[in-house]
Amino acid sequence: MLSSAPKPQQAQGPSNSTLVLPQLHKAGGHQGQLLLQPPPGQPKANWRGARLWAPVQDLPLCCPQVRDKMGPGPGPKDRRQDIQSNQEREAQEQIKKMKERLLINKVQCLVAQEIRDRLQQLHQQQLRVQEAEIKAQQMAFHEKEPETAHLKTLQQRVGDFQAKKDMLQVKQHKEAKEREKQQSLLEQMACKEHQQVKQTKRHCSYFEQVVR
């Protein structure tokens, strides 16, 4: 690397006021050294004949502020630090994503638990409403129970009366059949007796005629 060159300065004297260019090589260096302004009282150098034989290379930074801002290039240690910092940054990003996923899962679990709790509350409310309706029906039934019992008693009495009536009708029907049967038998017996009486009368009249 080339050493930093001194800042340009003005030469002493009113007639020889020219800028001194920075030196590219050390004093007593090789070919291509830049010709400097001679001190006062000495003849000027032949600037037109002077040629620069310096090789093509980067010029030194004359301004130290720019050099300080640019700084030296990255070395192996800096590269290792960059790689390590990149790895740390990636690890932090992964940790951040993992935390975000955990947070999302936690929120989802909380929402699901809240939904389950709400559904359970609604189910309990429905059960309470149904229980209240059943109690109201039971109370109404107990209030109407005497009337229901009386109605049942009347219905039972009506049923018994209807059964007795049916039995009586059956009995009457049987008795009517029996009477009809007996009447028929009586008529038959009367008819036989009448026939016998007639026959007896005929026999008597015949015997009377024979006797005469």
Backbone bond lengths (Angstrom), bond angles and torsions (degrees), N, CA, C in turn:
res aa  C-N    CA-C-N  psi(-1)  N-CA   C-N-CA  omega(-1)  CA-C   N-CA-C  phi
1 M - - - 1.463 - - 1.513 108.78 -
2 L 1.337 116.87 143.51 1.458 121.89 177.34 1.501 109.68 -81.11
3 S 1.326 114.61 143.96 1.460 119.33 177.77 1.505 109.44 -74.89
4 S 1.303 115.48 153.07 1.468 119.49 -179.86 1.515 109.84 -66.14
5 A 1.319 117.16 136.37 1.473 123.11 -178.81 1.504 110.15 -85.73
6 P 1.338 117.64 153.48 1.475 120.43 178.55 1.505 111.02 -70.16
7 K 1.329 114.68 158.61 1.448 120.87 179.04 1.530 110.29 -66.44
8 P 1.353 118.07 152.69 1.477 120.57 177.29 1.514 110.99 -64.43
9 Q 1.310 116.04 141.80 1.462 122.99 179.82 1.526 109.87 -130.29
10 Q 1.324 116.62 158.20 1.454 123.04 175.50 1.535 109.96 -91.39
11 A 1.312 115.41 141.06 1.479 120.22 178.26 1.521 110.18 -77.90
12 Q 1.315 116.67 155.79 1.456 123.57 178.75 1.515 110.29 -73.54
13 G 1.290 116.47 145.17 1.483 121.19 176.21 1.500 111.63 105.26
14 P 1.380 116.03 147.15 1.455 120.11 -177.63 1.501 113.15 -74.98
15 S 1.372 120.55 -32.99 1.459 122.48 -173.87 1.510 112.08 -85.35
16 N 1.308 118.24 -33.29 1.476 122.15 -176.57 1.532 110.61 -101.54
17 S 1.295 117.42 54.69 1.477 121.84 -179.14 1.522 108.86 -95.85
18 T 1.309 116.47 90.49 1.478 122.63 177.28 1.522 109.46 -132.97
19 L 1.309 114.44 156.65 1.468 119.88 179.12 1.506 110.73 -77.85
20 V 1.304 115.91 141.26 1.455 121.88 177.14 1.521 107.32 -96.14
21 L 1.327 118.45 118.42 1.459 123.57 179.94 1.514 110.62 -74.60
22 P 1.289 118.07 153.31 1.471 119.73 178.82 1.509 110.86 -69.16
23 Q 1.318 114.39 148.44 1.453 121.77 -179.52 1.516 109.55 -83.20
24 L 1.337 116.52 132.37 1.453 121.55 -178.63 1.512 112.03 -84.11
25 H 1.338 118.04 -27.30 1.461 122.69 -179.20 1.509 109.28 -125.89
26 K 1.306 114.30 164.62 1.455 119.06 177.39 1.527 110.10 -67.27
27 A 1.342 115.10 162.32 1.475 119.72 178.60 1.508 109.74 -62.26
28 G 1.345 115.29 136.48 1.456 120.43 -178.50 1.494 111.87 74.85
29 G 1.345 116.92 24.96 1.454 119.50 -176.93 1.501 111.43 -82.35
30 H 1.341 115.40 -158.09 1.445 121.63 -173.43 1.500 110.73 -86.28
31 Q 1.299 114.12 -169.72 1.448 122.46 -177.90 1.518 109.09 -66.71
32 G 1.295 116.21 142.86 1.441 120.45 -178.95 1.491 113.09 105.23
33 Q 1.340 118.01 8.95 1.449 120.87 179.99 1.512 109.21 -70.91
34 L 1.344 116.27 138.51 1.455 121.25 -179.26 1.526 109.55 -73.99
35 L 1.337 116.62 133.81 1.469 121.38 179.69 1.505 109.71 -74.57
36 L 1.328 116.47 129.97 1.452 121.59 -178.48 1.525 110.42 -97.99
37 Q 1.336 114.04 165.06 1.470 120.07 178.17 1.535 109.22 -69.98
38 P 1.342 117.97 128.03 1.483 119.94 179.73 1.517 111.05 -68.74
39 P 1.280 117.71 155.66 1.463 120.70 177.80 1.523 110.95 -64.57
40 P 1.353 115.72 164.43 1.481 118.90 -179.00 1.528 111.59 -61.32
41 G 1.337 115.08 142.96 1.456 121.03 179.40 1.500 113.47 92.77
42 Q 1.327 120.12 -8.87 1.458 122.54 179.86 1.522 109.29 -109.75
43 P 1.337 116.29 150.99 1.476 118.58 -178.88 1.528 110.94 -65.13
44 K 1.340 113.84 150.84 1.461 119.91 179.99 1.519 110.42 -70.23
45 A 1.271 113.86 152.29 1.466 118.54 176.51 1.523 109.73 -80.84
46 N 1.293 115.53 157.93 1.466 121.58 -179.96 1.533 107.96 -79.53
47 W 1.348 114.08 92.46 1.472 119.12 -177.70 1.511 112.07 -67.94
48 R 1.355 114.37 -31.47 1.461 115.92 -177.05 1.531 111.08 -69.75
49 G 1.308 116.74 -31.95 1.459 119.17 -178.37 1.502 113.57 -85.42
50 A 1.308 114.86 -10.85 1.471 117.76 -178.70 1.521 110.06 -73.73
51 R 1.301 116.27 134.11 1.467 122.16 -179.96 1.535 109.77 -125.59
52 L 1.239 113.02 143.74 1.469 119.02 -179.96 1.510 109.02 -92.96
53 W 1.341 114.73 120.36 1.463 119.93 177.48 1.532 111.62 -109.16
54 A 1.327 113.86 19.15 1.477 117.09 -178.88 1.526 109.89 -69.10
55 P 1.311 118.36 139.82 1.475 120.45 178.33 1.531 111.06 -68.68
56 V 1.336 113.61 159.20 1.467 118.82 179.90 1.524 108.36 -71.96
57 Q 1.314 115.63 118.69 1.456 121.21 -179.53 1.511 108.84 -157.45
58 D 1.310 114.48 169.27 1.459 119.13 -179.64 1.507 109.70 -69.58
59 L 1.325 116.03 134.43 1.452 120.42 176.50 1.518 109.44 -73.08
60 P 1.321 117.33 147.47 1.466 118.73 178.02 1.511 110.60 -69.81
61 L 1.316 113.92 151.99 1.452 118.67 177.47 1.508 108.92 -78.98
62 C 1.336 115.68 118.20 1.463 119.75 -178.08 1.519 111.08 -78.43
63 C 1.354 116.24 -27.76 1.465 119.19 -176.10 1.522 108.94 -95.84
64 P 1.327 118.52 115.98 1.459 119.41 -179.20 1.522 113.29 -66.15
65 Q 1.355 116.48 -26.05 1.466 118.85 179.66 1.522 111.00 -64.48
66 V 1.347 116.49 -42.53 1.462 120.76 178.10 1.515 110.12 -64.94
67 R 1.351 116.01 -41.23 1.451 119.87 179.49 1.527 110.92 -63.71
68 D 1.337 116.25 -39.63 1.455 119.04 179.34 1.523 111.69 -67.09
69 K 1.364 114.97 -36.10 1.462 118.32 179.79 1.515 111.47 -69.10
70 M 1.321 117.21 -42.67 1.463 120.43 -179.27 1.520 111.41 -68.86
71 G 1.324 116.04 -43.68 1.444 119.76 177.91 1.513 112.15 71.77
72 P 1.310 116.81 172.04 1.462 120.39 178.91 1.530 111.20 -74.88
73 G 1.305 116.52 159.39 1.465 122.03 179.03 1.514 111.77 -69.67
74 P 1.340 117.80 162.39 1.470 120.31 -178.58 1.517 111.81 -69.73
75 G 1.311 114.48 132.60 1.448 120.38 177.19 1.515 111.16 -98.32
76 P 1.341 118.11 -176.53 1.469 121.14 178.35 1.521 112.92 -59.26
77 K 1.327 115.43 -37.89 1.458 119.13 179.66 1.516 110.84 -66.15
78 D 1.357 114.12 -41.53 1.465 117.99 178.25 1.523 110.83 -64.25
79 R 1.338 116.43 -38.94 1.464 118.73 178.81 1.534 110.81 -63.52
80 R 1.322 115.72 -42.48 1.458 118.87 177.47 1.528 111.03 -61.31
81 Q 1.340 114.77 -40.92 1.461 118.41 178.14 1.521 111.59 -64.49
82 D 1.349 116.00 -39.76 1.471 119.49 177.71 1.528 110.86 -63.10
83 I 1.346 116.02 -44.60 1.468 119.62 178.67 1.526 110.71 -61.64
84 Q 1.358 114.55 -43.52 1.456 118.68 179.69 1.520 111.46 -64.17
85 S 1.344 115.47 -41.98 1.465 118.80 178.59 1.526 111.33 -65.00
86 N 1.343 116.91 -38.11 1.469 119.83 177.05 1.528 110.75 -64.09
87 Q 1.345 115.73 -42.99 1.461 119.03 178.04 1.528 111.33 -62.71
88 E 1.343 115.14 -42.35 1.456 118.31 178.42 1.523 111.23 -63.15
89 R 1.353 115.68 -40.83 1.459 119.43 179.22 1.532 111.10 -64.14
90 E 1.349 116.28 -42.62 1.467 119.16 177.72 1.531 111.03 -63.73
91 A 1.348 115.26 -40.33 1.464 118.49 178.62 1.527 110.63 -63.75
92 Q 1.351 116.21 -40.82 1.461 119.36 177.63 1.519 111.57 -63.73
93 E 1.349 115.93 -39.88 1.467 119.08 178.04 1.530 111.08 -64.03
94 Q 1.353 115.91 -42.08 1.464 118.68 177.69 1.528 111.40 -62.95
95 I 1.341 115.49 -41.86 1.466 119.35 177.71 1.523 110.44 -62.35
96 K 1.342 115.58 -40.77 1.466 120.09 178.83 1.522 111.12 -63.06
97 K 1.355 116.46 -44.77 1.468 120.06 178.20 1.532 110.87 -63.18
98 M 1.357 115.29 -40.31 1.461 118.85 179.28 1.530 110.65 -63.51
99 K 1.344 116.33 -41.36 1.459 119.95 177.73 1.525 110.77 -63.68
100 E 1.347 115.69 -40.16 1.467 118.93 177.92 1.526 111.07 -62.56
101 R 1.363 116.17 -43.08 1.465 118.85 178.30 1.528 111.29 -63.31
102 L 1.343 115.88 -42.46 1.458 118.90 178.11 1.523 111.28 -62.10
103 L 1.343 115.87 -40.37 1.463 119.71 178.57 1.528 111.13 -64.10
104 I 1.344 115.93 -41.94 1.472 119.97 178.74 1.528 110.13 -63.42
105 N 1.347 116.28 -44.10 1.471 119.57 178.47 1.527 111.48 -62.23
106 K 1.331 115.44 -39.62 1.463 119.46 179.45 1.520 110.84 -64.98
107 V 1.350 115.40 -43.03 1.472 119.42 178.55 1.522 110.44 -63.12
108 Q 1.342 116.55 -42.74 1.467 119.87 178.63 1.525 111.16 -62.37
109 C 1.338 116.36 -41.61 1.470 119.66 178.22 1.531 110.82 -63.13
110 L 1.353 116.00 -41.58 1.462 119.37 178.94 1.521 111.25 -64.03
111 V 1.335 116.32 -42.00 1.471 120.01 179.16 1.526 110.58 -63.75
112 A 1.345 116.09 -43.76 1.468 119.62 179.13 1.532 111.01 -63.11
113 Q 1.345 117.01 -41.41 1.459 120.44 178.19 1.522 111.09 -64.01
114 E 1.339 115.88 -40.27 1.465 119.65 178.05 1.530 110.97 -63.58
115 I 1.338 116.36 -40.55 1.470 120.03 178.37 1.530 110.12 -63.97
116 R 1.356 116.08 -43.82 1.467 118.93 178.64 1.525 111.47 -61.77
117 D 1.348 116.32 -42.53 1.465 119.40 178.79 1.524 110.99 -62.27
118 R 1.333 115.77 -41.67 1.469 119.53 -179.63 1.528 111.08 -64.68
119 L 1.329 116.72 -42.75 1.464 120.18 177.90 1.527 111.25 -63.12
120 Q 1.333 116.45 -39.47 1.462 119.97 177.97 1.525 110.91 -64.61
121 Q 1.345 116.66 -40.54 1.458 120.05 177.37 1.526 111.30 -62.41
122 L 1.349 116.35 -43.38 1.465 119.76 178.34 1.531 111.10 -62.68
123 H 1.336 116.20 -40.82 1.468 119.82 178.83 1.525 110.72 -63.78
124 Q 1.332 116.82 -41.86 1.458 120.06 178.28 1.526 111.23 -64.50
125 Q 1.343 116.71 -39.53 1.463 119.71 176.84 1.527 111.19 -62.28
126 Q 1.327 116.83 -43.25 1.463 119.99 177.41 1.528 111.39 -61.55
127 L 1.344 116.18 -41.34 1.465 119.26 178.19 1.527 111.20 -63.13
128 R 1.347 116.72 -40.65 1.468 119.62 178.52 1.530 111.29 -64.22
129 V 1.345 116.24 -41.01 1.471 119.82 178.74 1.524 110.47 -63.51
130 Q 1.326 117.04 -44.40 1.465 120.34 178.57 1.527 111.44 -63.19
131 E 1.332 116.10 -40.03 1.467 119.40 178.70 1.522 111.13 -64.06
132 A 1.356 116.26 -40.09 1.464 119.60 177.48 1.528 111.28 -64.45
133 E 1.330 117.37 -40.57 1.468 120.27 177.82 1.526 111.18 -63.41
134 I 1.337 116.83 -41.71 1.469 119.94 179.16 1.530 110.68 -64.11
135 K 1.339 117.03 -41.05 1.461 119.95 178.48 1.525 111.06 -63.94
136 A 1.352 115.95 -40.89 1.466 118.85 178.26 1.525 111.13 -63.16
137 Q 1.325 117.24 -41.50 1.463 120.13 177.58 1.523 111.65 -63.70
138 Q 1.346 116.01 -40.23 1.464 119.01 178.35 1.527 111.41 -64.28
139 M 1.343 116.77 -41.68 1.462 119.77 178.36 1.528 110.91 -63.19
140 A 1.339 115.72 -43.69 1.469 118.58 178.22 1.527 110.93 -62.88
141 F 1.316 116.57 -38.33 1.472 119.80 178.65 1.524 111.14 -65.45
142 H 1.362 116.18 -41.50 1.462 119.26 178.94 1.525 110.86 -66.37
143 E 1.339 116.51 -35.48 1.459 118.96 177.75 1.524 111.16 -67.12
144 K 1.319 116.89 -37.41 1.462 120.81 -179.35 1.527 112.52 -89.91
145 E 1.318 117.09 1.15 1.465 119.75 -176.00 1.519 112.85 -62.12
146 P 1.377 120.21 -43.15 1.479 118.17 177.75 1.521 112.48 -59.03
147 E 1.333 116.05 -45.09 1.457 119.07 178.24 1.524 110.81 -61.60
148 T 1.321 114.66 -40.11 1.465 118.21 179.28 1.521 111.12 -64.89
149 A 1.344 115.53 -40.35 1.474 118.81 178.88 1.532 110.66 -64.04
150 H 1.359 116.15 -43.42 1.466 119.44 178.67 1.526 110.81 -62.78
151 L 1.324 115.31 -41.73 1.461 119.09 178.35 1.521 111.11 -63.42
152 K 1.342 115.73 -40.23 1.460 118.67 177.14 1.526 111.03 -62.88
153 T 1.347 115.59 -39.17 1.469 118.88 179.34 1.526 111.01 -63.58
154 L 1.345 114.48 -44.02 1.462 118.21 178.65 1.523 111.28 -62.78
155 Q 1.336 114.28 -42.63 1.461 117.54 179.04 1.524 111.14 -62.23
156 Q 1.335 115.83 -38.42 1.462 119.24 178.78 1.527 110.77 -65.71
157 R 1.339 116.04 -41.29 1.456 119.90 178.72 1.530 111.21 -63.71
158 V 1.330 114.55 -42.28 1.463 118.56 178.21 1.518 110.16 -62.35
159 G 1.331 115.36 -40.54 1.460 118.75 178.09 1.514 112.14 -63.27
160 D 1.351 115.13 -42.23 1.466 118.65 178.87 1.536 110.97 -64.33
161 F 1.348 115.06 -43.17 1.464 118.62 179.55 1.523 110.83 -62.66
162 Q 1.331 116.26 -41.24 1.456 119.12 179.38 1.526 110.77 -65.50
163 A 1.333 116.13 -37.27 1.468 119.17 177.90 1.524 110.72 -65.42
164 K 1.367 115.86 -42.98 1.458 119.28 178.17 1.528 110.88 -63.43
165 K 1.325 115.10 -40.05 1.459 119.35 179.14 1.527 110.98 -62.98
166 D 1.342 114.42 -43.03 1.469 118.08 178.52 1.525 110.70 -63.11
167 M 1.343 115.65 -43.25 1.466 119.11 178.56 1.531 111.15 -62.07
168 L 1.342 115.76 -40.17 1.458 119.46 179.25 1.528 111.17 -65.16
169 Q 1.335 115.14 -41.01 1.460 118.00 177.89 1.524 111.24 -62.99
170 V 1.324 116.25 -41.00 1.468 119.49 178.40 1.526 109.98 -63.71
171 K 1.336 115.43 -42.27 1.463 120.09 -179.86 1.527 110.89 -64.10
172 Q 1.327 115.47 -43.78 1.457 119.41 178.73 1.527 111.09 -63.10
173 H 1.339 114.34 -39.72 1.459 117.63 178.96 1.532 110.62 -63.78
174 K 1.323 116.87 -41.53 1.464 120.46 177.40 1.529 110.64 -63.93
175 E 1.327 116.37 -45.01 1.457 120.34 -179.91 1.531 110.95 -61.67
176 A 1.353 114.23 -38.22 1.477 117.07 178.46 1.518 110.41 -64.26
177 K 1.309 115.45 -41.80 1.465 118.45 177.99 1.521 110.57 -63.34
178 E 1.343 116.77 -41.65 1.459 120.43 179.19 1.536 110.29 -63.38
179 R 1.326 116.16 -42.49 1.460 119.14 179.53 1.522 110.99 -63.18
180 E 1.374 113.88 -42.79 1.461 117.39 178.16 1.529 110.85 -60.58
181 K 1.339 115.25 -41.21 1.465 119.45 179.93 1.530 111.04 -64.56
182 Q 1.329 114.81 -45.75 1.461 118.82 179.35 1.541 111.74 -63.73
183 Q 1.341 114.34 -38.99 1.455 118.00 178.10 1.527 111.39 -62.79
184 S 1.341 113.08 -40.68 1.461 116.75 178.37 1.529 110.84 -63.89
185 L 1.329 117.48 -41.32 1.461 121.10 178.66 1.540 111.06 -64.12
186 L 1.315 115.34 -42.29 1.455 119.38 179.25 1.527 111.41 -62.52
187 E 1.338 113.41 -41.87 1.458 116.95 178.57 1.528 111.06 -63.64
188 Q 1.356 114.11 -41.30 1.471 117.06 178.63 1.532 110.50 -62.95
189 M 1.338 116.28 -44.27 1.462 119.89 179.69 1.543 111.25 -62.81
190 A 1.305 115.21 -38.95 1.472 118.73 179.00 1.516 111.34 -66.22
191 C 1.307 114.82 -38.70 1.464 119.63 179.00 1.532 110.07 -64.25
192 K 1.340 116.32 -42.13 1.460 120.51 178.76 1.528 110.07 -62.79
193 E 1.303 116.33 -46.74 1.456 119.99 -179.90 1.533 110.61 -60.21
194 H 1.331 115.07 -41.10 1.451 118.23 179.75 1.530 110.31 -63.58
195 Q 1.328 115.17 -41.79 1.459 119.06 178.21 1.535 110.21 -63.26
196 Q 1.314 115.08 -43.15 1.473 118.63 179.29 1.546 110.98 -62.66
197 V 1.299 115.88 -40.43 1.468 119.67 179.33 1.517 110.36 -62.80
198 K 1.302 116.04 -44.13 1.459 120.58 178.72 1.530 110.67 -60.49
199 Q 1.342 113.06 -46.51 1.466 117.42 -179.03 1.540 110.71 -62.97
200 T 1.296 114.73 -40.71 1.475 118.57 178.63 1.526 111.01 -62.48
201 K 1.290 117.54 -42.15 1.452 121.92 178.03 1.525 110.66 -62.04
202 R 1.291 117.59 -41.21 1.455 120.11 179.14 1.538 110.81 -63.58
203 H 1.356 112.79 -43.43 1.472 116.43 178.90 1.532 111.48 -62.32
204 C 1.274 115.41 -40.15 1.467 119.41 -179.59 1.535 110.86 -64.04
205 S 1.273 115.98 -43.77 1.464 120.78 179.42 1.528 110.02 -65.51
206 Y 1.249 118.11 -34.61 1.463 121.34 179.67 1.523 109.78 -68.55
207 F 1.355 115.35 -45.38 1.457 118.71 179.12 1.520 110.93 -63.54
208 E 1.316 115.40 -38.58 1.460 118.48 178.27 1.523 110.74 -61.36
209 Q 1.288 116.08 -42.29 1.454 119.49 179.64 1.532 110.30 -65.54
210 V 1.302 116.06 -39.07 1.458 119.48 -179.62 1.521 109.40 -65.51
211 V 1.287 116.02 -41.55 1.451 121.31 -178.29 1.527 109.35 -64.88
212 R 1.183 119.54 -41.54 1.434 122.26 179.11 1.506 109.54 -65.98
